[in-house]
């Protein structure tokens, strides 16, 4: 199985950006851990982090994967374009958020992706990405 791991705006600065909220683990470290775990099970990780909404949508539309793990970052709260692209992907989608967005600012209470992901992992830190991968492998 090819699993596309997508990360939205500002997530390229993980490890440096607000470590009290997002921790000290960098995105390359997270992707490395995902690659290792996926390989053990015979799966492949494809990944992209971008701060540009259209780039993310273009990547979803390539359709060269079997499942998606996505941390859409701020796009969670307003991007209907990403919602539509994920819905049209016709694969299992797992949404990940490092922090518990439901316990944060009011604007983070809105999730326009709701109903699209088959599963969500919220507020478990970077390990939530591994939980998302494990869920996809088990659901296969």
TIVO-2410 file (N, C-alpha, C; in nm, 3 decimals):
# residues 140
REC num residu      c1      c2      c3 atome chaine
REC   1      X   0.085  -0.117   0.000     N      A
REC   1      X   0.000   0.000   0.000    CA      A
REC   1      X   0.090   0.124   0.000     C      A
REC   2      X   0.055   0.220  -0.083     N      A
REC   2      X   0.122   0.350  -0.084    CA      A
REC   2      X   0.036   0.448  -0.006     C      A
REC   3      X   0.097   0.507   0.097     N      A
REC   3      X   0.026   0.600   0.185    CA      A
REC   3      X   0.084   0.738   0.166     C      A
REC   4      X  -0.001   0.831   0.127     N      A
REC   4      X   0.039   0.970   0.106    CA      A
REC   4      X   0.021   1.046   0.238     C      A
REC   5      X   0.129   1.102   0.288     N      A
REC   5      X   0.126   1.180   0.412    CA      A
REC   5      X   0.137   1.327   0.374     C      A
REC   6      X   0.032   1.401   0.404     N      A
REC   6      X   0.024   1.542   0.368    CA      A
REC   6      X   0.026   1.629   0.493     C      A
REC   7      X   0.104   1.735   0.488     N      A
REC   7      X   0.112   1.830   0.597    CA      A
REC   7      X   0.095   1.971   0.544     C      A
REC   8      X   0.008   2.047   0.608     N      A
REC   8      X  -0.025   2.180   0.563    CA      A
REC   8      X   0.065   2.289   0.617     C      A
REC   9      X   0.013   2.412   0.617     N      A
REC   9      X   0.094   2.530   0.646    CA      A
REC   9      X   0.157   2.527   0.785     C      A
REC  10      X   0.279   2.574   0.788     N      A
REC  10      X   0.360   2.592   0.909    CA      A
REC  10      X   0.410   2.462   0.971     C      A
REC  11      X   0.368   2.348   0.921     N      A
REC  11      X   0.411   2.221   0.979    CA      A
REC  11      X   0.555   2.186   0.941     C      A
REC  12      X   0.609   2.253   0.843     N      A
REC  12      X   0.750   2.236   0.809    CA      A
REC  12      X   0.842   2.289   0.919     C      A
REC  13      X   0.787   2.364   1.011     N      A
REC  13      X   0.865   2.421   1.121    CA      A
REC  13      X   0.847   2.344   1.252     C      A
REC  14      X   0.787   2.226   1.243     N      A
REC  14      X   0.774   2.145   1.365    CA      A
REC  14      X   0.910   2.127   1.429     C      A
REC  15      X   0.911   2.127   1.560     N      A
REC  15      X   1.036   2.117   1.634    CA      A
REC  15      X   1.089   2.254   1.674     C      A
REC  16      X   1.051   2.356   1.597     N      A
REC  16      X   1.092   2.493   1.626    CA      A
REC  16      X   0.972   2.579   1.661     C      A
REC  17      X   0.861   2.553   1.596     N      A
REC  17      X   0.740   2.634   1.611    CA      A
REC  17      X   0.664   2.593   1.737     C      A
REC  18      X   0.648   2.684   1.829     N      A
REC  18      X   0.570   2.664   1.951    CA      A
REC  18      X   0.587   2.523   2.010     C      A
REC  19      X   0.708   2.488   2.052     N      A
REC  19      X   0.732   2.353   2.102    CA      A
REC  19      X   0.647   2.316   2.223     C      A
REC  20      X   0.599   2.415   2.298     N      A
REC  20      X   0.511   2.384   2.412    CA      A
REC  20      X   0.379   2.324   2.364     C      A
REC  21      X   0.339   2.355   2.242     N      A
REC  21      X   0.215   2.301   2.185    CA      A
REC  21      X   0.245   2.182   2.094     C      A
REC  22      X   0.346   2.195   2.008     N      A
REC  22      X   0.370   2.096   1.903    CA      A
REC  22      X   0.488   2.003   1.930     C      A
REC  23      X   0.563   2.026   2.036     N      A
REC  23      X   0.674   1.939   2.070    CA      A
REC  23      X   0.803   1.976   1.999     C      A
REC  24      X   0.904   1.893   2.020     N      A
REC  24      X   1.038   1.919   1.967    CA      A
REC  24      X   1.073   1.830   1.847     C      A
REC  25      X   0.985   1.740   1.811     N      A
REC  25      X   1.011   1.648   1.700    CA      A
REC  25      X   0.988   1.720   1.568     C      A
REC  26      X   1.081   1.705   1.475     N      A
REC  26      X   1.071   1.772   1.346    CA      A
REC  26      X   0.988   1.689   1.248     C      A
REC  27      X   0.941   1.753   1.143     N      A
REC  27      X   0.865   1.681   1.041    CA      A
REC  27      X   0.950   1.574   0.973     C      A
REC  28      X   1.077   1.600   0.938     N      A
REC  28      X   1.158   1.492   0.881    CA      A
REC  28      X   1.171   1.371   0.976     C      A
REC  29      X   1.177   1.397   1.106     N      A
REC  29      X   1.183   1.286   1.202    CA      A
REC  29      X   1.052   1.207   1.202     C      A
REC  30      X   0.940   1.277   1.193     N      A
REC  30      X   0.810   1.209   1.188    CA      A
REC  30      X   0.799   1.125   1.062     C      A
REC  31      X   0.833   1.183   0.948     N      A
REC  31      X   0.825   1.109   0.821    CA      A
REC  31      X   0.920   0.989   0.824     C      A
REC  32      X   1.037   1.005   0.881     N      A
REC  32      X   1.130   0.894   0.894    CA      A
REC  32      X   1.072   0.779   0.976     C      A
REC  33      X   1.008   0.814   1.088     N      A
REC  33      X   0.946   0.711   1.172    CA      A
REC  33      X   0.831   0.642   1.098     C      A
REC  34      X   0.755   0.719   1.022     N      A
REC  34      X   0.647   0.659   0.941    CA      A
REC  34      X   0.703   0.565   0.836     C      A
REC  35      X   0.809   0.607   0.767     N      A
REC  35      X   0.870   0.522   0.664    CA      A
REC  35      X   0.918   0.390   0.725     C      A
REC  36      X   0.985   0.398   0.840     N      A
REC  36      X   1.034   0.276   0.906    CA      A
REC  36      X   0.921   0.182   0.941     C      A
REC  37      X   0.815   0.235   1.004     N      A
REC  37      X   0.704   0.149   1.046    CA      A
REC  37      X   0.631   0.094   0.924     C      A
REC  38      X   0.610   0.175   0.823     N      A
REC  38      X   0.541   0.129   0.703    CA      A
REC  38      X   0.621   0.018   0.635     C      A
REC  39      X   0.752   0.035   0.625     N      A
REC  39      X   0.838  -0.064   0.558    CA      A
REC  39      X   0.831  -0.200   0.626     C      A
REC  40      X   0.823  -0.201   0.758     N      A
REC  40      X   0.813  -0.327   0.833    CA      A
REC  40      X   0.690  -0.406   0.787     C      A
REC  41      X   0.587  -0.336   0.749     N      A
REC  41      X   0.461  -0.400   0.707    CA      A
REC  41      X   0.449  -0.409   0.554     C      A
REC  42      X   0.554  -0.372   0.482     N      A
REC  42      X   0.552  -0.382   0.337    CA      A
REC  42      X   0.482  -0.267   0.266     C      A
REC  43      X   0.472  -0.154   0.333     N      A
REC  43      X   0.404  -0.038   0.275    CA      A
REC  43      X   0.503   0.074   0.248     C      A
REC  44      X   0.460   0.171   0.167     N      A
REC  44      X   0.546   0.282   0.127    CA      A
REC  44      X   0.483   0.414   0.166     C      A
REC  45      X   0.566   0.507   0.212     N      A
REC  45      X   0.521   0.641   0.247    CA      A
REC  45      X   0.564   0.739   0.139     C      A
REC  46      X   0.468   0.815   0.088     N      A
REC  46      X   0.493   0.930   0.002    CA      A
REC  46      X   0.460   1.051   0.088     C      A
REC  47      X   0.532   1.161   0.075     N      A
REC  47      X   0.501   1.273   0.164    CA      A
REC  47      X   0.515   1.407   0.095     C      A
REC  48      X   0.442   1.503   0.150     N      A
REC  48      X   0.447   1.641   0.103    CA      A
REC  48      X   0.408   1.733   0.217     C      A
REC  49      X   0.486   1.836   0.238     N      A
REC  49      X   0.447   1.948   0.324    CA      A
REC  49      X   0.448   2.071   0.236     C      A
REC  50      X   0.342   2.148   0.246     N      A
REC  50      X   0.336   2.271   0.168    CA      A
REC  50      X   0.257   2.377   0.243     C      A
REC  51      X   0.293   2.501   0.215     N      A
REC  51      X   0.220   2.615   0.269    CA      A
REC  51      X   0.123   2.671   0.164     C      A
REC  52      X   0.109   2.601   0.052     N      A
REC  52      X   0.028   2.649  -0.060    CA      A
REC  52      X  -0.086   2.552  -0.088     C      A
REC  53      X  -0.207   2.599  -0.069     N      A
REC  53      X  -0.326   2.516  -0.081    CA      A
REC  53      X  -0.336   2.446  -0.216     C      A
REC  54      X  -0.311   2.517  -0.323     N      A
REC  54      X  -0.320   2.458  -0.457    CA      A
REC  54      X  -0.221   2.345  -0.479     C      A
REC  55      X  -0.102   2.358  -0.421     N      A
REC  55      X  -0.001   2.253  -0.432    CA      A
REC  55      X  -0.052   2.125  -0.365     C      A
REC  56      X  -0.115   2.140  -0.249     N      A
REC  56      X  -0.170   2.024  -0.178    CA      A
REC  56      X  -0.281   1.958  -0.261     C      A
REC  57      X  -0.368   2.037  -0.317     N      A
REC  57      X  -0.478   1.984  -0.398    CA      A
REC  57      X  -0.423   1.916  -0.523     C      A
REC  58      X  -0.326   1.977  -0.588     N      A
REC  58      X  -0.263   1.914  -0.705    CA      A
REC  58      X  -0.205   1.778  -0.669     C      A
REC  59      X  -0.144   1.767  -0.550     N      A
REC  59      X  -0.085   1.639  -0.507    CA      A
REC  59      X  -0.193   1.535  -0.483     C      A
REC  60      X  -0.302   1.575  -0.421     N      A
REC  60      X  -0.414   1.482  -0.400    CA      A
REC  60      X  -0.467   1.433  -0.533     C      A
REC  61      X  -0.476   1.520  -0.630     N      A
REC  61      X  -0.532   1.484  -0.761    CA      A
REC  61      X  -0.442   1.394  -0.844     C      A
REC  62      X  -0.317   1.372  -0.804     N      A
REC  62      X  -0.229   1.279  -0.878    CA      A
REC  62      X  -0.275   1.134  -0.866     C      A
REC  63      X  -0.340   1.100  -0.759     N      A
REC  63      X  -0.401   0.969  -0.738    CA      A
REC  63      X  -0.304   0.851  -0.756     C      A
REC  64      X  -0.184   0.863  -0.703     N      A
REC  64      X  -0.084   0.756  -0.713    CA      A
REC  64      X  -0.059   0.693  -0.575     C      A
REC  65      X  -0.163   0.681  -0.496     N      A
REC  65      X  -0.155   0.634  -0.359    CA      A
REC  65      X  -0.281   0.553  -0.328     C      A
REC  66      X  -0.276   0.482  -0.215     N      A
REC  66      X  -0.390   0.398  -0.175    CA      A
REC  66      X  -0.462   0.451  -0.052     C      A
REC  67      X  -0.402   0.544   0.019     N      A
REC  67      X  -0.461   0.603   0.140    CA      A
REC  67      X  -0.390   0.733   0.169     C      A
REC  68      X  -0.454   0.817   0.253     N      A
REC  68      X  -0.398   0.947   0.289    CA      A
REC  68      X  -0.399   0.963   0.440     C      A
REC  69      X  -0.287   1.012   0.492     N      A
REC  69      X  -0.280   1.066   0.627    CA      A
REC  69      X  -0.256   1.216   0.609     C      A
REC  70      X  -0.342   1.297   0.668     N      A
REC  70      X  -0.329   1.441   0.649    CA      A
REC  70      X  -0.338   1.516   0.781     C      A
REC  71      X  -0.242   1.608   0.799     N      A
REC  71      X  -0.251   1.709   0.902    CA      A
REC  71      X  -0.268   1.839   0.824     C      A
REC  72      X  -0.391   1.884   0.806     N      A
REC  72      X  -0.414   2.003   0.723    CA      A
REC  72      X  -0.379   2.134   0.791     C      A
REC  73      X  -0.341   2.130   0.918     N      A
REC  73      X  -0.310   2.254   0.988    CA      A
REC  73      X  -0.428   2.349   0.983     C      A
REC  74      X  -0.401   2.474   0.962     N      A
REC  74      X  -0.506   2.577   0.963    CA      A
REC  74      X  -0.613   2.554   0.856     C      A
REC  75      X  -0.581   2.483   0.749     N      A
REC  75      X  -0.681   2.456   0.645    CA      A
REC  75      X  -0.799   2.376   0.698     C      A
REC  76      X  -0.779   2.308   0.809     N      A
REC  76      X  -0.888   2.233   0.874    CA      A
REC  76      X  -1.009   2.322   0.894     C      A
REC  77      X  -0.985   2.447   0.924     N      A
REC  77      X  -1.090   2.536   0.971    CA      A
REC  77      X  -1.160   2.615   0.861     C      A
REC  78      X  -1.109   2.607   0.736     N      A
REC  78      X  -1.174   2.689   0.633    CA      A
REC  78      X  -1.160   2.639   0.490     C      A
REC  79      X  -1.084   2.535   0.463     N      A
REC  79      X  -1.059   2.500   0.323    CA      A
REC  79      X  -1.158   2.397   0.269     C      A
REC  80      X  -1.263   2.448   0.209     N      A
REC  80      X  -1.359   2.360   0.143    CA      A
REC  80      X  -1.298   2.299   0.017     C      A
REC  81      X  -1.200   2.367  -0.041     N      A
REC  81      X  -1.132   2.313  -0.160    CA      A
REC  81      X  -1.057   2.185  -0.124     C      A
REC  82      X  -0.988   2.185  -0.010     N      A
REC  82      X  -0.918   2.064   0.033    CA      A
REC  82      X  -1.019   1.957   0.072     C      A
REC  83      X  -1.127   1.995   0.136     N      A
REC  83      X  -1.234   1.899   0.169    CA      A
REC  83      X  -1.282   1.830   0.042     C      A
REC  84      X  -1.310   1.907  -0.061     N      A
REC  84      X  -1.360   1.850  -0.187    CA      A
REC  84      X  -1.256   1.758  -0.251     C      A
REC  85      X  -1.130   1.798  -0.249     N      A
REC  85      X  -1.024   1.715  -0.307    CA      A
REC  85      X  -1.011   1.583  -0.233     C      A
REC  86      X  -1.016   1.587  -0.101     N      A
REC  86      X  -1.009   1.463  -0.022    CA      A
REC  86      X  -1.130   1.374  -0.048     C      A
REC  87      X  -1.247   1.434  -0.055     N      A
REC  87      X  -1.369   1.357  -0.082    CA      A
REC  87      X  -1.362   1.289  -0.218     C      A
REC  88      X  -1.304   1.356  -0.315     N      A
REC  88      X  -1.295   1.302  -0.451    CA      A
REC  88      X  -1.182   1.201  -0.467     C      A
REC  89      X  -1.096   1.189  -0.367     N      A
REC  89      X  -0.982   1.098  -0.379    CA      A
REC  89      X  -1.023   0.952  -0.377     C      A
REC  90      X  -1.139   0.922  -0.322     N      A
REC  90      X  -1.193   0.786  -0.317    CA      A
REC  90      X  -1.101   0.686  -0.249     C      A
REC  91      X  -1.025   0.730  -0.149     N      A
REC  91      X  -0.942   0.642  -0.067    CA      A
REC  91      X  -0.969   0.674   0.080     C      A
REC  92      X  -0.922   0.585   0.167     N      A
REC  92      X  -0.934   0.614   0.311    CA      A
REC  92      X  -0.845   0.732   0.347     C      A
REC  93      X  -0.901   0.821   0.425     N      A
REC  93      X  -0.830   0.939   0.473    CA      A
REC  93      X  -0.831   0.936   0.625     C      A
REC  94      X  -0.714   0.958   0.685     N      A
REC  94      X  -0.703   0.973   0.829    CA      A
REC  94      X  -0.650   1.113   0.858     C      A
REC  95      X  -0.722   1.185   0.942     N      A
REC  95      X  -0.683   1.321   0.980    CA      A
REC  95      X  -0.604   1.316   1.111     C      A
REC  96      X  -0.495   1.391   1.116     N      A
REC  96      X  -0.410   1.397   1.235    CA      A
REC  96      X  -0.395   1.542   1.278     C      A
REC  97      X  -0.403   1.563   1.409     N      A
REC  97      X  -0.368   1.692   1.468    CA      A
REC  97      X  -0.282   1.664   1.589     C      A
REC  98      X  -0.167   1.727   1.596     N      A
REC  98      X  -0.073   1.705   1.706    CA      A
REC  98      X  -0.132   1.753   1.838     C      A
REC  99      X  -0.193   1.871   1.836     N      A
REC  99      X  -0.255   1.924   1.958    CA      A
REC  99      X  -0.404   1.890   1.958     C      A
REC 100      X  -0.466   1.907   2.072     N      A
REC 100      X  -0.610   1.886   2.083    CA      A
REC 100      X  -0.679   2.014   2.040     C      A
REC 101      X  -0.713   2.023   1.913     N      A
REC 101      X  -0.769   2.146   1.859    CA      A
REC 101      X  -0.902   2.183   1.925     C      A
REC 102      X  -0.973   2.084   1.978     N      A
REC 102      X  -1.101   2.113   2.043    CA      A
REC 102      X  -1.084   2.186   2.176     C      A
REC 103      X  -0.963   2.185   2.230     N      A
REC 103      X  -0.936   2.251   2.358    CA      A
REC 103      X  -0.860   2.382   2.340     C      A
REC 104      X  -0.855   2.430   2.216     N      A
REC 104      X  -0.777   2.551   2.189    CA      A
REC 104      X  -0.869   2.667   2.152     C      A
REC 105      X  -0.823   2.762   2.074     N      A
REC 105      X  -0.898   2.883   2.040    CA      A
REC 105      X  -1.031   2.849   1.973     C      A
REC 106      X  -1.126   2.943   1.986     N      A
REC 106      X  -1.260   2.922   1.931    CA      A
REC 106      X  -1.259   2.889   1.782     C      A
REC 107      X  -1.175   2.960   1.705     N      A
REC 107      X  -1.176   2.937   1.560    CA      A
REC 107      X  -1.133   2.795   1.525     C      A
REC 108      X  -1.059   2.728   1.614     N      A
REC 108      X  -1.016   2.591   1.589    CA      A
REC 108      X  -1.126   2.489   1.614     C      A
REC 109      X  -1.239   2.534   1.665     N      A
REC 109      X  -1.352   2.443   1.690    CA      A
REC 109      X  -1.422   2.405   1.559     C      A
REC 110      X  -1.401   2.482   1.455     N      A
REC 110      X  -1.461   2.455   1.325    CA      A
REC 110      X  -1.372   2.359   1.247     C      A
REC 111      X  -1.431   2.250   1.199     N      A
REC 111      X  -1.356   2.154   1.117    CA      A
REC 111      X  -1.436   2.128   0.991     C      A
REC 112      X  -1.399   2.193   0.881     N      A
REC 112      X  -1.474   2.178   0.757    CA      A
REC 112      X  -1.449   2.043   0.690     C      A
REC 113      X  -1.351   1.967   0.740     N      A
REC 113      X  -1.324   1.833   0.685    CA      A
REC 113      X  -1.414   1.728   0.746     C      A
REC 114      X  -1.486   1.763   0.851     N      A
REC 114      X  -1.568   1.667   0.923    CA      A
REC 114      X  -1.655   1.586   0.827     C      A
REC 115      X  -1.656   1.455   0.848     N      A
REC 115      X  -1.734   1.366   0.764    CA      A
REC 115      X  -1.655   1.305   0.650     C      A
REC 116      X  -1.538   1.360   0.619     N      A
REC 116      X  -1.455   1.307   0.511    CA      A
REC 116      X  -1.358   1.200   0.562     C      A
REC 117      X  -1.279   1.228   0.667     N      A
REC 117      X  -1.187   1.125   0.715    CA      A
REC 117      X  -1.260   1.002   0.769     C      A
REC 118      X  -1.204   0.885   0.743     N      A
REC 118      X  -1.258   0.762   0.800    CA      A
REC 118      X  -1.219   0.750   0.946     C      A
REC 119      X  -1.113   0.821   0.985     N      A
REC 119      X  -1.062   0.814   1.122    CA      A
REC 119      X  -0.986   0.942   1.151     C      A
REC 120      X  -0.983   0.982   1.278     N      A
REC 120      X  -0.908   1.099   1.321    CA      A
REC 120      X  -0.826   1.066   1.444     C      A
REC 121      X  -0.707   1.124   1.450     N      A
REC 121      X  -0.620   1.111   1.567    CA      A
REC 121      X  -0.587   1.253   1.610     C      A
REC 122      X  -0.638   1.291   1.727     N      A
REC 122      X  -0.630   1.429   1.772    CA      A
REC 122      X  -0.563   1.437   1.909     C      A
REC 123      X  -0.464   1.525   1.921     N      A
REC 123      X  -0.408   1.557   2.051    CA      A
REC 123      X  -0.314   1.454   2.111     C      A
REC 124      X  -0.256   1.368   2.029     N      A
REC 124      X  -0.164   1.266   2.080    CA      A
REC 124      X  -0.018   1.301   2.050     C      A
REC 125      X   0.009   1.425   2.013     N      A
REC 125      X   0.145   1.463   1.979    CA      A
REC 125      X   0.183   1.402   1.845     C      A
REC 126      X   0.313   1.403   1.817     N      A
REC 126      X   0.358   1.352   1.687    CA      A
REC 126      X   0.330   1.203   1.671     C      A
REC 127      X   0.317   1.131   1.781     N      A
REC 127      X   0.291   0.987   1.777    CA      A
REC 127      X   0.155   0.959   1.712     C      A
REC 128      X   0.071   1.059   1.707     N      A
REC 128      X  -0.058   1.045   1.640    CA      A
REC 128      X  -0.043   1.004   1.494     C      A
REC 129      X   0.066   1.044   1.430     N      A
REC 129      X   0.091   1.002   1.292    CA      A
REC 129      X   0.110   0.850   1.286     C      A
REC 130      X   0.183   0.795   1.383     N      A
REC 130      X   0.203   0.649   1.386    CA      A
REC 130      X   0.072   0.578   1.415     C      A
REC 131      X  -0.010   0.635   1.503     N      A
REC 131      X  -0.142   0.578   1.530    CA      A
REC 131      X  -0.227   0.577   1.403     C      A
REC 132      X  -0.219   0.684   1.326     N      A
REC 132      X  -0.293   0.693   1.200    CA      A
REC 132      X  -0.247   0.583   1.104     C      A
REC 133      X  -0.117   0.565   1.094     N      A
REC 133      X  -0.061   0.460   1.007    CA      A
REC 133      X  -0.107   0.323   1.054     C      A
REC 134      X  -0.098   0.297   1.183     N      A
REC 134      X  -0.141   0.168   1.237    CA      A
REC 134      X  -0.288   0.142   1.207     C      A
REC 135      X  -0.370   0.246   1.219     N      A
REC 135      X  -0.512   0.231   1.189    CA      A
REC 135      X  -0.533   0.193   1.041     C      A
REC 136      X  -0.462   0.262   0.953     N      A
REC 136      X  -0.475   0.231   0.809    CA      A
REC 136      X  -0.432   0.087   0.779     C      A
REC 137      X  -0.324   0.045   0.839     N      A
REC 137      X  -0.275  -0.092   0.815    CA      A
REC 137      X  -0.377  -0.192   0.865     C      A
REC 138      X  -0.432  -0.170   0.982     N      A
REC 138      X  -0.532  -0.261   1.039    CA      A
REC 138      X  -0.662  -0.261   0.960     C      A
REC 139      X  -0.698  -0.145   0.903     N      A
REC 139      X  -0.823  -0.133   0.830    CA      A
REC 139      X  -0.817  -0.188   0.689     C      A
REC 140      X  -0.700  -0.218   0.644     N      A
REC 140      X  -0.682  -0.262   0.506    CA      A
REC 140      X  -0.752  -0.388   0.475     C      A
***
